[in-house]
Amino acid sequence: MRCHAPKLSEGVRLLLAYCLAHGRRQFVDVAANFPAECKYVLETLGGVWYNDELARKGKWSGQERLRFHQEHSEPLMKALKAWMEGQLAEHRTEPNSGLGKAIQYMLRHWEPLTLFLREAGAPLDNNLVERALKKAILHRKNSLFYKTMNGAAVGDLFMSLIHTCELNGANPFDYLTELQRHAEELKRQPSEWMPWNYRDTLARMALSAAA
């Protein structure tokens, strides 16, 4: 895979991170043929994702998350790397086997796969982006049934709104319904009716009505 780096301004660094979920998936694909080995890898990586989930639920800062990963996830990753290197160096795993190829992928891209251990805020994976791309692909397929360009443009708008709602934990149907119910308020203050703050706006309106 090639990385075409853009021209950067002075003082700007380019950080390359690979998707750890992609590396994990390669072991999932061969788990039936190498159950014991893949169980070790998957359980080890599972511990790393568990640590990341703790950081997410705790709403820790980037630096707090980084320190936590360095303390709890880095030993797991170091042990995993040593194990994988031993599998190949001691000929316990055939390099051309499915397990061998999965191990070699991880070792070959180890630095970008473990950026989360060195940079605050670096993600473990790009699953969020992949899910967004799947929505775009689904919308492209559904767009075949639009009769006019204007209909397609409206469809684009609603698809964007729906996905933004999901990213902000809002029910898309409820959100769009409230926009219809409060069309006049929406015209006057559109910034108060975004997927991430419309529930606060509704709460304030309810308090004002009850006062």
N, C-alpha and C positions, 0 to 999 in steps of 0.2 A: 504494500500500500504506500503510495507516495503522498507526501505532505507538501503542498505548494504554499510556502510561507509568504504572506504579503509583506510589502515594504513597510517597516515600522518607523514611527517617529523616534527621535532621540530619547533615550531613557525608558522606552517601552520594551518589556520582555515578552517573548512568545513562549507560552507554556503548552506542552503537548501532553494530553491525557488520553489514554486508551480506555475502552469500556471493559471493566473487570467482569461484567456479566457475560460478555462475549467469550472471554477466556473460560469462564465457568461452564458455559453452554457446551463447549467442546468435550468436557468430561462427562456431562450429562448424556451426550450422544453416544458415548462408548461405555457407559456404566454397566450395561448388560453383559459385556464381554470381559470387563475388568472390575467386578463389583467391589472387592476389598480396597483396591487402590483408589478408585473413584470415590468411595465412601469417605476415605480419609481426606481427600482434596475438598469434597463438597462440604463436609462437616467443618473443616478449617475455615473455608470461605464463609460458611454460614455464621461462624463466630464474628467475622469482620462485619457482615451486614447487620448482625444483631447489635454490635457496638454503634454502628451508624444510625440505627433506628433509635437507640437510646439518646443519641445526640439530637436527632430530629425531634423526638417527643419532648426533650428537655428544652428545646428552642435555644440551644447553646450558640454562642458566637462562633465565628470561624476559627478563632484562636483556641477557644475552649474545646471545640471539636477536634482540632488538630492535635492538641496535647493529649486528649483522651485516646485518639487513635495511636499516637506514638507510644503511649503507655500500654495499651491493651491489644491493639491490632498488629503493631509492628512485630512483636514476638511471634505471633501466629504466622505472619507472612514470611519471616526469616526462617522459621521451622519448615514451612511449606517449600520454600526455595531450596533449602538444604536437602530435603527429601527428594525433590524432583531431580536435582543435580546428582544425587546418589543413585537414583533409578537408572540414569543413563551411564554414569561413570562406572558403576559396578555391574553393568549389563543385566540388571534385574528386569529392565523393560527394553524391548526391541524398538529402536528408533523409528522404524518404518511402520510400526503398528499404530492403531488408532490412539492408544494411550501415549505412545511415544511422540506422536505428532502434536497431541494436545499439550504435553509437557514442553515440547520445543517451542510451541507458540508462546506459552507463558514466559519461558526463560528469555526468548528472543526480544520480547516487548516488556520486560520486567520494569524498566524505569518509568515509561509512561503509564503502565498499569498500576503503579504504586505511587503516583504523584500525590494522592491524598495523604500520604505519610510525611510529605515535605512542604506542601502548600496549603494554607488555610483556605477553605472553601472549595477545594478541588473535589469533584464528585467521584463516587466509586464507578458509576456507569452512566450511560446516556439513554437509559430507558425512557425518561421523560420525553426526550427528543424523538425517539423511535415511535412512541405512542402518538405524538403529534403528527408525525409523518404518515402513520397509518390512517389517521383521520382525514388527512389531505387526499390520500389515495382513495379512500372510501367516497369522499366528496366528489372526486374526479369521476368515479364510476357512476355515481348518482346523477352527475351533471349531464350525462348522455340523454336524460329524459326531460331536460328543460327545453321549452319550445322557443324561447326568445332570449336574447342577450341580457335584457333587463331582468328576466326571471333568474338567469344564472348569477347575475350580480347580487340580487336579493338573497339567493341561496348562499353565496359566499359570505355575505354579512351575517346571516343567521348561524352558519357553521362556525364563524369566528366567535360569535357571542356564546354559543353553546360550549365551545372548548374553553373559553375564558372562564365561564361559570364553573366548569368542572375543576379547573386549576385552582379556583378560589373556594372550593367546597360548597358552592351554591347549586341548588336544583335548577337546571335550565328552564324547565316548564314553569316553576314558581316565579322565577325572575322575569321571564317574558310576560307572564300574566300580570305581575305587579306594574310593569311598564305600561301595559294597556290601561290598567285601573287608574294610574296616576300620570296620564299623558300630559296634563296641563302643568303639573309640577315638574315633570321631566323637561318640558320646553323651557321653563324658567331657570332651572338649575340642573343641567345635564350631568355635571360633575358629581352631583350627590346621588346619582342613580347608576353607578357602575356595579358590576358583579361583586366587587370586593367591599362595597360600602352601602349598598342599597338597604340591607337589613338594619343597619344603624339608623339610616334615614327613616325607615318605617317605625322603628322604636321611638325616635324623637317625635314623630308625628302622633303616635299613640299617646305619649306622655302629654303632649300639648293639648290633645283632644280631651284627655281626662282631667286636665287642670281646671 
